Amino acid sequence: MSEVITSPMVGKILDVKVSVGDQVSEGDEVVILEAMKMEMPIVAPVDGTIKAINVTVGQSVESDTAIAEIE
């Protein structure tokens, strides 16, 4: 079953820390989001493999935008 990681707020993607196929553990950084002049790490909610990355560096995202999928 896939777990979708979503943006908690409006912001801009500063860095993508993982690639499709990477193994991640719960708490690992997936992307860095800039929101309200602060850098906010978005972390993996579960252990698994990155199935898809739906954002790119510099992209603006809305709240609840799908950032990545973990399987």
C-alpha positions in Angstrom: 0.0 0.0 0.0 1.4 3.4 -1.0 1.7 6.3 1.4 1.5 9.8 -0.1 3.5 12.6 1.4 1.8 16.0 1.1 2.9 19.6 1.7 1.6 20.8 5.1 1.4 24.4 3.8 2.0 26.7 0.8 5.7 27.1 0.0 8.5 26.5 -2.5 10.6 23.3 -2.9 14.2 24.2 -2.0 15.7 20.7 -2.2 14.7 17.1 -3.1 16.7 14.7 -0.9 15.7 11.4 -2.4 15.3 9.7 -5.8 12.8 7.2 -7.1 13.9 3.7 -5.8 15.6 5.0 -2.7 15.0 3.2 0.6 13.8 5.6 3.3 13.1 5.1 7.0 10.4 6.9 9.0 11.8 10.4 9.8 14.2 10.6 6.9 14.1 14.0 5.0 12.4 13.7 1.6 12.3 17.4 0.6 13.0 20.8 2.1 10.1 23.3 1.8 10.6 27.0 2.2 7.5 28.6 3.8 7.3 32.0 5.5 11.0 32.5 5.1 11.8 29.3 7.1 13.2 26.0 5.8 11.0 23.1 6.8 12.1 19.5 6.2 9.3 17.2 5.0 10.0 13.7 6.3 9.0 10.2 5.4 6.0 9.1 7.6 6.8 5.4 7.2 9.7 3.1 6.2 9.6 2.1 2.5 10.8 2.7 -1.1 10.3 6.0 -2.9 7.8 5.1 -5.7 7.4 8.6 -7.2 8.5 12.2 -6.7 5.9 14.7 -7.9 7.9 18.0 -7.4 11.0 19.7 -8.6 13.4 22.2 -7.0 12.0 25.7 -7.3 8.4 24.6 -7.7 5.7 26.4 -5.7 3.3 24.1 -4.0 -0.1 24.6 -2.3 -1.1 23.0 0.9 -1.9 19.3 0.5 0.1 19.0 -2.8 1.3 15.4 -3.3 5.1 15.6 -2.9 6.1 12.0 -3.1 4.8 8.4 -2.8 6.4 5.7 -0.6 5.6 2.0 -1.1 
